[in-house]
Amino acid sequence: QVQLVESGGGLVQPGGSLRLSCAASGFPFSTSSMSWYRQAQREAREFVARISSAGGITTYADSVKGRFIISRDNAKNTLYLQMNSLKPEDTAVYYCKDGVYWGQGIQVTVSS
């Protein structure tokens, strides 16, 4: 069955960096566009970034543009999100997603 497993979250100070990973299995990862979403407490889930199947096309939410980088390694069936210059407002549960399925999510907390 389809599995999307996020890792790499945690607590980081403002201005710091984290890299999230999403290990995918059970579907043709290399031919699927992939996305990251996030959901802060008491907020709706929101789009963060998307990457095309081959990695050549990326799209970002305005709130993370210039700070976050989405990438993928199709040989390893893994999606990444490099998050730099983190702000307290980036605190949320981060989810990876293919066209239909969601990962279980991972907490990112930005706080001093």
C-alpha positions as CSV (number, residue, x, y, z in Angstrom):
1,Q,0.0,0.0,0.0
2,V,1.0,3.6,-0.3
3,Q,3.2,4.9,2.4
4,L,4.6,8.4,3.0
5,V,6.8,8.8,6.1
6,E,8.1,12.2,7.1
7,S,11.2,12.7,9.2
8,G,13.6,15.4,10.3
9,G,11.3,17.7,12.2
10,G,11.9,19.1,15.7
11,L,12.6,22.3,17.6
12,V,14.8,25.0,16.1
13,Q,15.6,28.6,17.0
14,P,14.4,31.4,14.8
15,G,16.8,31.9,11.9
16,G,17.8,28.2,12.0
17,S,17.4,25.5,9.4
18,L,15.9,22.0,9.2
19,R,15.6,19.5,6.4
20,L,12.5,17.4,6.2
21,S,12.5,14.1,4.4
22,C,9.6,12.0,3.1
23,A,10.2,8.4,2.3
24,A,7.7,7.1,-0.3
25,S,6.7,3.6,-1.2
26,G,3.8,1.7,-2.8
27,F,3.3,3.9,-5.9
28,P,5.4,5.1,-8.9
29,F,7.2,7.9,-7.1
30,S,9.4,8.9,-10.0
31,T,6.4,9.7,-12.2
32,S,4.4,11.5,-9.5
33,S,4.5,15.2,-8.7
34,M,4.9,15.7,-4.9
35,S,4.0,18.4,-2.5
36,W,4.5,19.7,1.0
37,Y,1.7,21.2,3.1
38,R,1.6,22.4,6.7
39,Q,-1.0,23.0,9.3
40,A,-0.5,25.2,12.3
41,Q,-2.6,24.8,15.4
42,R,-6.2,26.1,14.9
43,E,-5.4,26.9,11.3
44,A,-6.4,25.3,8.0
45,R,-3.9,23.1,6.2
46,E,-2.0,25.2,3.6
47,F,0.2,24.5,0.6
48,V,3.9,25.0,1.0
49,A,5.7,23.7,-2.1
50,R,5.3,21.4,-5.1
51,I,7.8,19.7,-7.4
52,S,7.3,18.0,-10.7
53,S,8.0,14.3,-11.2
54,A,11.5,14.9,-12.7
55,G,12.2,17.8,-10.4
56,G,12.5,20.4,-13.0
57,I,9.5,22.5,-12.0
58,T,9.0,23.8,-8.5
59,T,6.3,26.0,-7.0
60,Y,6.3,27.8,-3.6
61,A,3.8,29.6,-1.4
62,D,4.7,33.3,-1.1
63,S,5.3,32.9,2.6
64,V,8.2,30.5,2.1
65,K,9.6,31.6,-1.3
66,G,13.3,32.3,-1.0
67,R,13.7,30.5,2.3
68,F,12.5,26.9,1.5
69,I,13.8,24.5,-1.2
70,I,11.9,21.4,-2.3
71,S,13.8,18.7,-4.0
72,R,13.6,14.9,-4.6
73,D,15.8,11.9,-5.2
74,N,13.9,9.5,-7.5
75,A,16.6,6.8,-7.0
76,K,15.8,6.8,-3.3
77,N,12.0,7.5,-3.6
78,T,12.5,10.4,-1.2
79,L,11.2,14.0,-1.1
80,Y,12.9,16.7,0.8
81,L,12.2,20.2,2.1
82,Q,15.1,22.3,3.1
83,M,13.9,25.1,5.4
84,N,16.2,28.0,6.1
85,S,15.8,31.3,7.9
86,L,13.0,29.7,9.9
87,K,10.4,32.0,11.7
88,P,8.1,31.3,14.6
89,E,5.2,31.5,12.1
90,D,6.6,28.4,10.3
91,T,5.7,26.3,13.4
92,A,3.3,23.7,12.1
93,V,2.8,20.0,11.4
94,Y,4.3,19.4,7.9
95,Y,2.9,16.8,5.6
96,C,4.1,15.3,2.3
97,K,1.5,14.4,-0.3
98,D,1.3,12.8,-3.7
99,G,-1.8,13.2,-5.8
100,V,-4.1,11.5,-3.3
101,Y,-2.3,10.3,-0.2
102,W,-0.9,12.1,2.8
103,G,1.9,11.3,5.2
104,Q,1.2,11.2,8.9
105,G,2.9,14.6,9.4
106,I,5.8,15.8,11.5
107,Q,6.0,18.6,13.9
108,V,8.3,21.6,13.3
109,T,8.6,24.1,16.1
110,V,10.4,27.4,15.7
111,S,11.0,29.0,19.1
112,S,13.7,30.6,21.2
